[in-house]
């Protein structure tokens, strides 16, 4: 069960990860978009890296995996929007 503090921390980290991914992909967005991209991209990154057998341990590895997953999510959304 998530506590309120855990939820707030997840939203703050998601916003930061989404913002970093948006800057890398040159697609800045609103705070809500950054939160959604950061949280969903983090889950996607963990899933994709688990498929190849890499499990992030430590906060730096988790941050890198989350940013990569968010960038992949932005690429997928852009690709689907163009179709």
Buried (B, 14 or more C-beta within 10 A) or exposed (E): EEEEEEEEEBBEBBBBBBBBBBEEBEBEBEEEBBBBBBBBBBBBBBEBBEEEEEEBEEEEEBBBBBBBBBBBBBEEBEEEEEE
